[in-house]
Amino acid sequence: MKILYLITRSERGGAQVNVLDLLVSLPRGCTAVLGTGELGFLSVEATKLGIPVRIIPNLIQPIHLLKDLKAMLGILRLIRDESPDIIHAHTSKAGLLGRVAAFLMGIPIVFTAHTWSFVGGVSRGQRWYSVPLERLAGALGGMTIAVSQANLDLALQLKVTPRKRLVRIWNGVVDVPVRASAGTRESVTLIMTARFVKQKDHVLLLEALAGVTGNWRLLLVGDGPDLPEVRASAAKLKINDRVDFLGDRDDVPRLLAEADIFVLASNWEGLPLSILEAMRAGLPVIATNVGGVPEAVTDGVTGYLTQRGSVVQMRTRLQALIDSRDLLISMGNQGRLRYEQDFRVEAMVQETVAVYRLALAKRRSVAVES
């Protein structure tokens, strides 16, 4: 089975890591080609694995009719040149153009909705055009993977694709040998790994921490356009001496192992890989209760859930964990057990390949009937 993976951007992010984990873990008999709009983290890592990488000019994130048409032609050429058995598209733009191209070429396609482009938290204008576009793409056929039950339920609510072509597959992450020793150090180290974009709420986290007492330090891992604003907020709140901006890093497992608490303040989410990586490390998690987050974080057991936009609740939960080493240890241990039970990469890959085989079987069935 030859799979063409399509994704708009190649930057380090949850969708890109998900694709990389699939590339690393595909079973025997499966080969892969990666099509993406740019060079970056994912294209570099795929090349290291010996996966052919094809850059699709004009495959960009914002809507641009001329460039989108050119990108569509590029995808059609790529399909013609590579002759894949199936296409697996990730992220909204690649998902839309990929489904149109697959329909035109008669190739079965699977689309993974990591976070719907119309999810709560995005602008009203974006929701206005995103829902009709997703309905159009969904009507063209193919299977859709929702990474959380929340994503699946939202798709059904807005009728973007038929239920029979929707399946929920939780994200999974590759296990690593390093583990955290949460609660064993004098100073409590908090860590948030996330790009500095409007989806995340770094400023809320800083505002919450400005009122937290005790011996703590915050590590912020990632890059992005909102980084200057967040730096300015740390200085304005007079906590910049306790906040380390580490930039984009490729040693996140080690950084997690050296931390005590993982925090993810968000405006919207699908099922964040960063939370699964933290649970894998054995860290308690404090995260905003949005999207599929409560499907991973059990409030009061593996960490705490907080209301979106609530500085007070975030501060209260942070203070509770910083003040209790017993909670740090027990929640971290429970998080690791939950990872082992539900979020290993092997389960995700097995379920995903089963969807590939189902999509191929449906095409063969249609071919026989015709």
N, C-alpha and C positions, 0 to 999 in steps of 0.2 A: 504494500500500500504506500503510494507516494502522496505526501501531504504538503500542500502549499500553505504556509502560514503568512497571513497578511496583517500588518499592524501599521498604524499611521506614523507614530514617532518611535525613536530608538533610545530615548533618554531612559535613565534609571527610574523605574516606577513600578507600581504593582502589576499592571498588565504585562509589562515587559519581562518582569521576573517570572510571571506565570508562564509566558511563552518559553522562556529559557528553561524552566523546570520541565516543561513538556519535551523540549528538544533533548535535554539530558536523559530523560527517563523513558523515551519511546521504546516499546518492546521490539524484539527481533521481527524482521519482516516489514518494518516501517522505515521509510526514508523521508527526509524533509528538505524543503527549500524555504527560505525566508524572504518575503517581499516587504520592504519598508520604505518610507519616504525620506529617510535620512540616515547618515552614519551616526553612530553613537554607541552607548553601552551595549545594547542588545546585538547590534550588528558585529561588534568586536568580539563579544563572547561566543556568538554563533560561529564566526570564522574560526575561533580557537577550537571549536568542536568539529571542524571540518564540514559544517553545514554551508551549502552555497547561499550567498546573500545577493539579492537583486534589489538595487535602488530604483524606486519608482518616482521619477521627477514629478513635481507638482502635487504629490500626495501630502497635503498639509492639513492642519487641524481646522482652521476657520473655513466657513463656506466661501468659495470663490468659484463662480460658475465656469469661467474659462479654464482655470487650473484644474477644477474637478473633472471637466471633460477630458483634458489632457491626461490626467491621472487614470481615468477610466480606460482610455485607449492603451495606456501603459500596462494596466492590469490585464487587459485582453491579450496584449502581445506576450506578456509573461505566461499566461495560461497556455497560449498556443505553443510557446517555446518549450515549456517544462512538461506539458501534458500530465498534470497531477490527477490522481484518482479522486481526490477530495480537497476542498479548500476549507481552512479554519481561519476565520477573520476575527480580529480583536480590535476594540475601540470603535467609536461611533462612525467616523468617516470611512475607515477601511471596511467596517461592517456594512455600511450603506453601499459604497461603490463595489465592494466585493460581491455582495448578493446580486446586484444588477448584472455584473459581469458573469457570474456563475449561471444566472438564468439565461443569458444570451448564449453562453457556450455549452449549456446542458451539462454542467458539472455540479455534483452535489456539494452543498456548503453547510458548514456549521459556524454559527456566530456566537461568541461569548460576550454577554453583556456584563462587563465588570461593574460599571455604574451607568445607568441609563442617562442619556443626555438631557432628559426632562425631569430628573429626580428633584425632589424638594430641596431648595437651596440655590438652584440656578435661577437666572433671571426669568421674569415672566415672558419676555420677548423670545428667549431661547426655547422655553417650553412651547410657545405658540407655534413655532415651525418644526420643532423636534418630533412631536407626537405624530403629525401627518407623515413625516418622512419615515419614521420607524414603522408606521402602519403600511406604507408603500413597500418598504423593504421586506416586511414580514409577509406580505401577500405574495411575494415572488417564490416562496417555498424555502426549503432548508430547515435545519434544526437550530434552535436557540438554547444555549446554556446560560442559565442564571446562576451566579455564584452564591446567591443567598435566597432563602425563601422570601425575604422582603422584596428582592428584585423580581422574583417570579410573580408574586402577588400584585405588584405594581403593573407589570406587563398585562396581566389578566384584567385588572381594573380599567386600564386605558385601552384594552383590546388591540394591542400592537402586534400580536401574533396568536394563532390558534393554540389552545391548550395542548392538543395532541402533538404539537411540535415544540413544546417547551419542556425542559428538564432542569432540575436543580442539581448542580454539582458543587459542593463546597470546595473552596480553594484548599490546596495542600502545599506544604513546603518541605524541602529536602532536610532531613535531620543532619545535625552537625555534632561533633564531639564535645564542644565547649558548653559549660553550664554556668549559670549565675549562682552566686552565694548570697542571695538576698538577705539583708538584715544582719549580716555578720561584721559590718564595719561601723566605725564610730560616726562617720559622716554618711548621710543618705544621698545616693546619686540617683537622680531622675533622668530619664532619657526619652526623647521623642524623635523618631525617624520619619521624616515627611518632607516633601517639597514645600517650598514657601510660595503657595498659591492660594487663591481665594477659597478653595475647597477646605483647607485647613485653617484652624483658628489659633495660631501661635500667640497672638496678642491676648486672647482670653486667658490662655495658660499663664502668661507672664503677669497679667493683672491678678490672677488668683494667687500665684506664688508670692506676690508682693506683700500679701497679708499672712503668709504662713511663717510660723516660728520654728526654731530648731536649726540643726546643723545640716543644711542641704545644699546640693549643687545640681544644676540642670545642664544636660548636654543636648544640643539641638543639631541633628544630623540631616543634611540635605542642602539643596540650593534652590533657586527660583526667583522670580521677579519681585516677590514681596519681601525678600530678605532685608533690604535697607529699612523698610518700614518697621519690621520686627526689631531690628537692632536699635532703631531710634526709640521704640517703646521700652526696651530694656533699660536704656539710659534714662529716659524720662521717669521711669518707676524707681530708679536708683538701685537696680538689682543687677546691672550689667557686670559687676565684679563676681557674681555668682552664676553667670550664664556663659557657657562656652559654645560658640558657633563653630562647628567642626567641618562644615562644608560637605560636599559629596564624598562619601567614603565607600571603599570596597571591603572594609573589615568590620561590618556591622555585627556579625556574630560575636566577635571579640568584645566590642563595645557593650553589647547587651550583657555579656557575661560579667562585665565589670560594674554593672549597674544594680540598683535595688528595686526600682519601680519604673514601669513603662507607662507613658502617658500619650494619649492621642486625642487631641481636641480637634473636632471636625464640624463642618457645616452639613456635609452629606458623605455617605460612604456606600460601597457595595459590601464586600467582605474583606477588610484590609489585611494584606499579607503581613504588614508590620506587626499587627496584633498576634498573628499566628507565630511569627518569628520570636516575639517576646515570650509567649507561652512555651514555645519549644525550649527557650533558654531557662525557663523556670522562674519567670518574673511575674509578680502581680500586675494587673493592668487596670488603669483608670482611663475610661474612654467615654466619649459622647455617645449617647443612646440614639444613634441614627442608622438607617439602613439595616444591614445584616450584622452590625456589631453585637447586639444582644444574642445572636445565634452562636457567638464565640465566647463572649464574656458573660459568665453567670454572676449576676450582682450579689455581692456578699460572700461569694465562694471562691471565684478565681480573680476577683477584683471588684471594681465599682463602676456602675454606669451613672452618667450625669446628664442632666437636661441640656440640650443645645442652647448656647448663649448664657448659661447660668454661671457667672463668676463665683457666686457664693457657694453653690453646691460643689463646684470643682475644688474650691479652697477647703471646704469641709472634708471632702474625701482625701485630699492630699494630706491634710493635717492628721487625719485618723491613721493613715498608713505610716507616716513619718514617725508618729508617736508610739507605734506598736510594732516591735520587732517580731512578736509572735504572729501577728497578722501577715506581715511581710513574708514570713517563712511558709505559713500554712497556705496562703493564697497562691504563692509561687509554686508550691508543690502540686496543688490542685490544678493549676494551669498546665503544668507539664503533663499530668495524667490526661487532661482533656485533649491536649495536642496528640498524644499517643493514640487515643481512642478514635478521634475524628478527623485530624488534619494532617496526616502523613501524606506525602506526595504520591505514594504508591496507589492509594485508594483513588485519588483524583485522576491519575493517569489511566487506571483500569476503567473507571467509569467513562472517561472521555473517549478512549479507544472504542468502547462499546457503542457510544453514540456515532462514531465514524462508521462502524460496521452497520449500524441501523440505517444510516443515511445512504450508504452504498446499496444495501439490500432493497430499500425503497426505490432507488433508481432502477435497479435490475427488474424489480417487479413491474414498474411502469413500462419499461422497455419490452418485457414479455407480453404485457397486455396489449400494447400498441402493435 
